[in-house]
Amino acid sequence: MSDKLSGVSQRILFVSGYHHHVTAHTATVVGQLARDLVLSVDEVPGAGSSAPASGRLEQLGGKGANQAVGLAQLGVRPGLVAVAGDDVIGDVLLQQARRDGIDVSGVVRRPGTLTGVIVEILAGGEYRYVEDLPLLTAAEVEAAAGGIERRDAVLVQLQQPPDAAAAAARLGHAAGRLVVLDGAPGDEALLGHADVVRADGKEAGQWLGVPPEEFGPAARELLAKGPKLIAVEVPGGNLFVWDGGELAVPLTDAQVVDTTGGGDAFVAALTASLLRTETYEAAARFATAAAGATVGHPGGRPNLRKVAARA
């Protein structure tokens, strides 16, 4: 395991006469915050027609917020670096984030900007997105340097502009923190700042440049550029590759309702497990279980408390 994971302070938590060693871990998520509107329909209407919604959710969303919520549910104290507008929707979402246990002092309230919105149309387990998301600038990330540098891990979503993602990874790496990259590739120089790279199947193809059946050897080559762990989606599961080891973990048998939040729960759980200095094998299985616990309900917001209880 990375030496960045050693020496993290511990405390004793007493609950109902039992005591547990609980690591007082913290993490910063650099990513998106949005109003997440999920409409379930029996059938997606065609052009020029409409359909009634059979279900509706409105909640705090966006990949950054989802991962921060997941971390909080798993006992990691998260901070969020993201953009919100100076509108009432931003006020409401930040209030919810605080209730979720997220430090939002790193969220930029950008004047004249509307808070991000994601509209998801969910039909028969398949989703369609329409989104409008303000993204971070490198200067805004640099302004949040203090929060990034003092926490144990930084989760960097590569959907952000390349210079903003690079600034976050560089700050975390320079401070000796666990750096987790999530998403499609940016500048390969990012790999020199990363401890973990996570990608879904499409993103993994972009990183590795080979078909899924060749992901293993290609991921091993990627390790030589800096990361200690590569976690990529493959048909039927996820593949984990590290120096001296490789593990394919099949998907859980959970009923799939909506896959949108599975990856965010996966990243949160993988990070939480690594901060606890668990083995890569244990972290792999825990992350896969967290994803399975999230795809069984509409919307991307995780619900990982039962997963946390089994950890």
N, C-alpha and C positions, 0 to 999 in steps of 0.2 A: 504493500500500500504506500501511497505518497507520504513522504515525511511531513508534508503540509498538514496531515491529519493528526499528527502527534502533538501532545502537549496541550490539547484543548481542555479547558477547565471543566470540572465535574462538580455536581452538587447532589445532595441526598434529598429526595422527596419522600415525605411520609404520608401515606394514604391509608386510612382505615387500619392502622396497626401494622401495615407492611411498609417496607422501604425498598426503593428502587434507585439504582444509579442512573441518573439522567444527565446527559451531556447538555450543557447550556449553549447549544449551537445557535449560530445566527447566519443569515444569508441575505444577499442583495440580489433581487431580480431586476434585470435591465430589459424592459420590453414594453408591451402594449397594455393599455387600460381602455376599456370601452363599455358602453351600454350594450348588453347582449340581449337581443330580442329573438326568441325562438318561437316560431309558429309551426305547429304540426298540422299537416293536411293529409287527407286520404289520397289525394292525387294532385300533382302540381298542375295548375291551370295552364292552358296554352295561351298563345298570344291573343289579346283582345277579349279574354274571358277572365272570370274570377272564381274563387272557391272559398267556402267557409273554413276557418281554422277549427280544428278539433281540440287543440290545446295551445296554450300561450304561456311563455315564461319571460319575465324581464328581470335581469339580474346583473350584478357586477361581472364583467367578463374581459375578454382579451387575453392573449397568451400569458402576458406578464402577470396580470392579476390572478389568473387561474393557478399559475405555478406558485405564487405567493400564498394563496389560500391553501393549496395542498401542503406546502411546507408548514404553515401554521397548524394545520390539522395533525401533522406528524410530529409536532413538538419542537420545530425549528422556528426561531423568532425571525420573521422576514421583514426586510425593507424593500420598497418598490421605487425604482427610478423609471418614470414614464411621463407622458404628456397628457394633461387634462385641459379642457378649455376653461374659460372664465365664466361659464354658464351654470345654470342651476343643476343640470345633469351631472356636471363635474362635482358639485357640492354633494349631491346625493350619493354618487358612487364612492367618493372619498369617505363619507360617513360610514358606508357599508364596509369599506376596507378596514377602517379603524375598528369596527365591531368584530371583524374577522381576525384581529390581532396583527394587522400589518402596519408598520411604520411608513407613513406616506409623506414624511418630510422631504423626501427626494423627488416627489412628483412635481413637475413643472406646471404651473397654471399659466398657460400662454395666452396673453391678451388677444382679443379678437378672433379666437379659435374656438370652434365647436368641439366639444368632447367627442371622442371616437364612438362610432356605432357599428355594430355587426348585426345584420339581419340574416337569420338562418331559417330556411324553409326545409322542414324535415318531413319526408314522406317515405314510409316503408323502410326505414333504416338508412336511407340515403339522404344526404344533405346538399343544399346549395347555399352559397354565401353571397351576400352583397355587403361590402364593408367600406367604411370611410374612416381612416385611422391617421391621426397626426403622429409623426415619428420624431424621435429624438435627434438633436444635433450633437456633434462632438463636443461643442462648448457646453451644452447642457449636461452631458455626462461628466465632463471635467469638473463642472460646478458641484457635482454630487460625489466628488472623489473621497471626501471624508467618510461617508457612509459605506462606500465600496471597500475602502482600505481597512476599516475597523471590523468588518464582519468576516466570518470564517470562510464563506464561499461567495462567489458571484456567478449567477446564471445569466448568460448572454444570449439573447435571441437574435439570430442572424437575419431576421426579417427587418431589423433596423438598418439604417444607412451604413455602408461599410466603415466610414470613419468613426461613427458613433460606436459601433460594435467593437472596433479595434481599440478605441479609447478605454472602453470598459474592461476588455480582456487585458490590456496592458497594465491598467491600474491594479487589477486584482493580482496579476502575476508578479508585478513589482513588489506588492505588499506580502507576497508569500501565501496568498489565499488559494483555495481550491477553485479553479476556473472551469466552468462547464459551458461548452458551446452547444447550442441547440438550433438546428436548421440547416438550410442550404449553404454551400460554401461561399465565403468571401475571398479576400486575399489570403493566399496560403501562408503568409507570414503570421496569421492568427494562430496557426497550429503551434508555433513556438511559445505561445502564451497559454496554451490550453492543457488541462489535465484530463478532461473528458470531452469527447465529441459524440453527440447523439443526433441521429438523422432518421427520418422515416424512409420508406423504400425509394421514393422519387428523389429525395435529397441525397440519400446514400449513393444512388447512381451518379449524381452530379459530383459528389466528393470523390468517388472511387473510379468512375469511368469504365465500369465493367458490368456485366449482367449479374443478377443476384446470386447465381450459382458460383460466382467467382469473388464474392464479397470478402470471404475469409482471407485469402492471400493478399488481396488489395488492401484490406484494413491493416494487415500486419505491416505492409510497406508504409502506411500512413503513420503508424506508431513511431517510426524512425524520425519523423519530423517534429516530435515533441509530446503528443498526448500519451497518457499512460493507459487509457481505456477508450475503446471505440465500441459504441452500442448502436447497431443499425437494424432497421426492420427488414425482415426477410419473409417470404411467403410462409404463412402459418405461425409466425413468431418473431423473435428477436435474436440477433447474433451478437455476442459479446466477445471482444478480442483484446487481450492484453499480453504483455511480455511473458511468455512461458505458459499461456493458457488460452483456451477458447471454449465457449459454451453457447449452445443453441437452446433457448427456452421457448417452448411452444406457448401459444396463447392459452389463456384460461378458457374454461367451458362456459363462461358467463354469457347469458343472453345479450345480444348486441341490439341496443335501441338506437344509439347515436355515438359514433366514434370520435366526434370532434374534440372531446377533452381527454381522450386516452393518452395522447402523447404528453400533454402537460402534467397529468398525474404521474406518468412514468418518470419524467425528468425530476419532479419534486421528490418522488420516493427514492430514486437513484441517488440524488444528492444527499438526502437525509441519511440513507444507509451508509454512504461513503464517509460522511461526517462522523458517524458512529464507529468508524474504522472496521466495519464488517468486511468479510472477504468479498471479492468480486463475484463469486458464485452466489453468495447470499444477497448481495445488492441486486444482482440480475433477477433473481426470483422475486424479490420484494417489489422491484419496479414493475415487473410484469403483472404481479397480483394487483398493484395499485391501478394500473391501466384497466385491468379487467373489472375492477370495482367501479370504474367511472363510466364505462360504455353502456351500462345497463339503464341509464336514465337520459332524458333529453337534455341538451345543453352541455356546455363544456365545463361547468363548475364542478370541481371534484367533491367527493364525500368520502374521505379516507379515514374517518375515525375508527371504523371497524378494522380496517387494515392495520392501523396504528396499534390497536389493542392486541393484535396477534403478533406484533413485532417483538 
